[in-house]
Amino acid sequence: MECYCLICVTEPLAQQTPEFHHTMMQRCLALAQKAAGRTAPNPMVGAVIVQDGEIVGEGFHPKAGQPHAEVYALKEAGERAKGGTLYVNLEPCNHYGRTPPCSEAVIRAGISQVIIGMIDPDQRVAGAGIDRLRQAGINVRVGVEEAACQRLNEAFVHRIRRQRPFGILKYAMTLDGKIAATTGHSAWVTDSEARASVHKLRAICDAVIVGANTVRQDNPLLTTHGLSDHNPLRVVMSRRLDLPTQAQLWDTTEFATLVLTQEGVNPQFQKTLQDRGVEIVGLPTLTPATAMAHLYDRGFLTVLWECGGQLTAAAIADQTVQKVWAFIAPKIIGGGNAPSPVGDLGFEQMTQAIRLEKTQVRRIGNDFLIEGYLQTSV
């Protein structure tokens, strides 16, 4: 096992400091993050077991259907778990799903104290796991690093509360607000460092959505470009299936592609794509809302929108975007008809503008990233 000498202490558990608890919870979050993009529809969870100030077991939930983080940590700790403290960023489950309840495993192991980052919003849990542990005589503390725990699993919380995946809108524009030149040429608005950060973002998403015009204009690949072995499902939305016969997205030998369209549209072209391994799903009505409903039914947590202005405006109007990653390149392209990131939202006054909240600004290479949450979605 790795050694974390900086956090080892010799104090009895009852005397451990708040700083120690926070450090252990941060370790849980780091472990949980290892499975980012792979756990849907489950949350990301990491667990650490401490005995006499030393980590004796840890683990994380790798994907749905596999054991939960607590099980891996308990297995690694073995007999050393008895009388120890369990740290976990999400309340242990207390129900039978694909796996048995973790609360019972914790009780059987003889854990004396459980430190929890946040309560599980799933109504099948929602405090029941905590109640079961306390009934068994285990000391339970809740809320250590709660804000960080909420951020880590914001997509899971959104999915549980809204019955929809969490939507992230990503776009890159010039300083004068253009995503391409008047000709449609857009390679590249940002530099390689910013593009690499997008590839990393894709690695933690379950799907990435573009519209038909993006396929025609950019012929995107929509993968992580080798930065991760996890790639999102590539999704194309097209009501009329007026798509090119040749596109990188139609090569499904390594990466899957789904085309969402309306029922009965262009059956001949549908067959052409299906023969290449592309999945086609026809919906009664194709909108961002119905697309997200379909992806929810598939068990997805996080969906990345990388589309043009018209589809972006529709996605915002349908409240399918909760978070924004807006890259700004310090360059000017000009052009009265050059496309902008967001199409018509029907607003006529600046007071109608949708604000971003909880914003952060980062410099990535020569470019800048503004990250925030849509006010209507917080």
N, C-alpha and C positions, 0 to 999 in steps of 0.2 A: 504494500500500500504506500501511496505517496505520503511524505511527512510534511506537516504544516507547523514547523517549529515556532513560528511567530505567534501562533494562536494556542499553543499548548499552555496549560496552567496547572498549578498544583493545589488550587483552592478546592474545597468541597463544592459539590454542585450548588448547594444552597447559597454559597457566597459568590458564585460566578457573577461577573459584572454585566451591566447592560451592553457594554462594548463587546464582550465575548459573545453574547446572544446575537448581536447584530452581525458579527463576523461569521458566525456559524450559519445564519440565515442567508448571508451573501454567498456563502459556499453552496447552499442549497440552490440558489438562483443560478449560479454558474453551472452546476450539474444539470439542472433542468434545461438550460439553454442549449445543451449539447444535442437535444432532440428537436430543436426548433424546425418547424415545417414538416414533422413526421408523425405527430401524435394525433392529428384530427380523427374523430371529433373530440378527443380527450385533451385535457390541459397539459401543460408542461410542468412536471413536478420533480424536484430533487429532494433527497433525504439524507441526513447525517446523524449518526449515533455517536454520542460522546460518553466516555467513562473516565472519571477522575481527570477531567480536563483534556483528554486525548481522543482524537477521532479513532473509533474502532470499527466503523462500518459506514458505507455510503453507497448511494445508487441513484438512478434516475429512471423515469418511465420512458422506454424507447419508442413505443408506438402502441396504437390501440390493439387490444387482444393480448398484449404482453403483460407480465406482472407489473405492479405499481412500484414506485420508487421505494416505499417503505419495505417491501418484500426483499428487494435487492440489498438494502442496507442491513436488514435483520439477518439475512443469510451470511453476509460478510462478517458481521459482528459475532454471530454464533452465541456462545455462552456469555460473552462479554457484554451482551446487550442487557442482561439482567441487572436491574438497579440503575441503569444508565438513562441518559436524556436523548430523546429523539427530536431532531429539528426537521421541520418539513414546511415548505412554502405554501401548501394548500391543505386544508383540513382532511384528515384521513377519511376515506369512504366507509360507510356503515351499511352497505347494501350489496346484494349479489347482482353483478352484471356479467361481463365476460370473465371476470375474476372474482374470487371471494372478497369479503370486506376486510380492509386493511386494519380496521379498529380491533378486530378479534385477533389478528396476528400480533399486533402490538401488545395486547393484553397477555397473550400466551407467552410472549418473550420475556415478560417481567419488567418491562420499561417502567420507570418510576415517574418520569416527567416528560411531557410533550410540549414543545414550543412551536406554535403554528403561526405562519405569516398572515393568512387570511382565511375567512370562512368560505366554504364552497357555495357558489350561488345556485348550484343544481338543487332543486327542491327534494331530490331523493337523498341529499346529504344535509346541506343547509343547517348545520348545528347539531345534527343527529350523531355525527361521528364524535364531536366534542362531548356531548352528553353521555355517550356510551363509555368513553374513556374515564370520565369523572365518576360514573357509577361504579367503575371497577377500581376506584381508589387512586387513579393516576392524577397527579397534579398537571393541570393544563393551563398554558398561557397563550393568549391570542393577540395578534397585532404587531409582532416584531417585523420591522421593514415592510409594513403593510402596503404603503404606496408603491414600492418597488415590485412587490408581489402582484399587485393589481395591474401594473404596467406590463409585466411579463406575460400575463394571461388575459390581456384586454380583449383579445379576439374571442377567447373562450367565454368570458363574461358576457360579451355582446351577443354571441350566438345563443347562450342560454336565455338571456333576457329578451332578445328581439326575434328569436327564431330565424335569424339570417346570418350569413357569414359577415365578418368584419371587412369592410372595404377600404383599401388604401389607393389613393389616386397619385400617380407619379407622372410628372411631366418635366421637360427641360425647355427653357425659353431664353432668348437673348435679353439684353438689358432693356430693349425697347418692346419686349413682350411678344416676340414672334417665336413660333416653334419650327418654322421653315421659311425658306425664301418664297417669293411669289410664284416660282416654278414648282414648288412643292419639295424642292431638294432640302434635306435636313441632316445630312451626314457630314460632320457631327456638330450639334449645338454645343455640347460640353466636351471636355477633355477626357482622357482615358481613366483618370482617377475617379471621376464622378460616375462614369459608366460602370466601372468595376463595383462601386458601391450599390448600383442598381442590380447587378448580377448577384451580389450577396443578399440583397433584399428579396429577390426572386426565390432564393434558396430557402427562405423561411415562410414562403407562401404556398398555398395548395393549388392555386390556379392564377393565371395571368390572362386578362381579357383585352382583345383589340377588336376594332371594327373592320368592315370590309375595305374602307378607304386606306387604312394603315397597311393592310396586306398588299393592296395595289401599289401604293406609293413607296413603302419602305421595304417590303419583302423581309420582314423580321424573322429571327430565329427564336427569340423569346426563351432562351435557356440561361443557365448560370455560367455558360462559357467555361466550364471546367473548374470553376471555383468551388463547386460542391457536387457531390454525387447525387444530391436530391434536386430534381427539377420539377417545377410546377406543371400542372396540366395546362397546355396551351389552348386557349378558347377563342374562337372567332365568332362574333355576332354578325349575322347578315340576314336581313328579312327576305331579300330577293335572290340570294346566292349568286350575285353578279361578281364572282370572284375569278381571279386568273387561274388558268389550268395548271400553270407551273408556279410553285412557291415553295420556299424552304419549309413552311409549316406542313406541307403535304408529305414530307419525308418522315415517316413514323417508325423507321427502323430502330431508333434509339429513344425518341421522345414522342409521347402521345399528344394527339391533337383532337379536340372536340369542336365541332361546328354547330352552333345553335342557330336555328332558323325557324320559319313558320311552317306549320303542317302543310304537306303537299306541294311545296315549292320546288320547281325544277328537278323532278325525280331523276332525269338522265344524268345531270351533274352530280346529284347525290351519289348515284351508283359509281360514277367515276372516282369520287373521293373515297367512298367505302372500299373500292377495290385497292386503294393505296393504304388502307388501314386507318383512315380517318373515321372517327365516330361522328355520326350525324344524329341530332335530336331535334325533332320538329315540335315546337310549342304552339298552342292555340293562338297566342299573341306573344310576340317577342319584344320585351322591354328590359331595361336593366333590372327592374324589380322581379320579373318572371325568371330572368336568367339567374339572379341570386337565389331565388326560391328553389330552382333546380339544383344549384350547387349546394344549397343547404341540405336538400334531400340526399345528396351524395356524401354528406358528412363533413363538408369542408368548413374550416375555421377562418382562413384569411385569403382574400381574393385581391389581387393587384390589378388596377385599371391602368393600362398603358395605351390609351386610345386618343383619337383626335378630338378636336373641339366640340363637334356636334354630339358624339356619343358621351363625352365627358359631361356636357351640360345636362343631357338626359339622365345620366347616372347621379349627378348631384340633385337634380329635381326629384328623382325617385328615392332620395335619401339612402342610396346604396353606397355612398362614400362617407366614411367616418374620419379618415385621417388623410393628410396631404403631405407629399414629398415634392416640393417645388424647387427645381434646380435653376439657378440664374447664372448665365454665362456673361462675363463682362465684355460683351461685344454687341455691335449694332448692325442690323441687316437692313432695316428700313422696308419700305413697300406698303402702300396703302391696302393692298389686297393680300398681303402675306398672312397666313393663318396664325391665330392666337390659341392659347391652350384651352380656353373654355368658350363654347359657342353661346348663343342667345339664351339667357335665363328668363327673359321677359321683364327684367328690371328697367325702370325708367329714371330712378333717382339714386344717388349715391347712398342715401340712407337705407336703401334696400339691400345693400351689399352684405354678403355672408362673411362674417368675421372668422378668422382663425383664433383659437384659444390655446393656451398652454404651448405657445410657440417657442421654438429653439432655432438658432441660426448657427450653422457650422460652415467652415471653409473646407472644401475638399479640392486639393490641388489649386487650380486657378479659378474654380467655380465656387458658388455659394449654395447651400441647401437650407431652405426654410421648411421646417417640419412643424405641423400643428394639427389641431382637431377642428373640424367644422362646428361652428357654434350650434347649429341645429341638431348635431349628433351627440353632443356631450351629455 
